């Protein structure tokens, strides 16, 4: 499968998953490393703040 070897952050369970897992619509990724997936929400927040600043 395409998900094998990739990491994801599941928004339903609020945890990192490796490979196939919960449906893609409720998870963020894919990420190359577990550490990247662990920081998915932080990276999304930073991106949103950056986009908001550009809109101002």
C-alpha positions as CSV (number, residue, x, y, z in Angstrom):
1,X,0.0,0.0,0.0
2,X,1.0,3.6,-0.5
3,X,0.8,4.4,3.2
4,X,3.4,1.9,4.2
5,X,6.6,3.5,5.5
6,X,4.8,6.8,6.2
7,X,3.6,8.3,9.4
8,X,0.3,10.1,10.1
9,X,-1.4,12.0,12.9
10,X,-4.9,10.8,13.6
11,X,-7.2,13.6,14.6
12,X,-9.9,11.3,16.0
13,X,-7.5,9.4,18.4
14,X,-5.0,12.3,18.7
15,X,-2.1,10.0,18.2
16,X,0.6,9.1,15.6
17,X,0.0,6.1,13.3
18,X,2.4,4.3,11.0
19,X,1.2,3.0,7.7
20,X,-2.4,2.1,7.0
21,X,-4.7,3.1,9.8
22,X,-7.7,5.4,10.2
23,X,-9.3,6.9,7.1
24,X,-7.3,9.7,5.5
25,X,-10.1,12.2,6.0
26,X,-9.4,12.1,9.8
27,X,-5.7,12.2,9.7
28,X,-2.8,14.5,8.7
29,X,0.1,13.3,6.6
30,X,1.9,11.5,5.2
31,X,5.1,12.4,7.0
32,X,8.5,10.8,6.5
33,X,9.3,10.4,10.2
34,X,7.4,9.8,13.4
35,X,8.8,13.0,14.8
36,X,7.3,15.0,12.0
37,X,3.9,13.4,12.6
38,X,4.1,14.1,16.3
39,X,4.4,17.8,15.5
40,X,1.6,17.9,12.9
41,X,-0.7,20.1,14.9
42,X,2.0,22.5,15.8
43,X,3.1,22.8,12.1
44,X,-0.5,23.4,11.1
45,X,-1.0,26.1,13.7
46,X,2.2,27.8,12.5
47,X,1.1,27.7,8.9
48,X,-2.3,29.1,9.7
49,X,-0.7,32.0,11.7
50,X,1.5,32.7,8.8
51,X,-1.3,32.7,6.3
52,X,-3.4,34.9,8.6
53,X,-0.5,37.4,8.8
54,X,-0.3,37.5,5.0
55,X,-4.0,38.3,4.8
56,X,-3.7,41.3,7.1
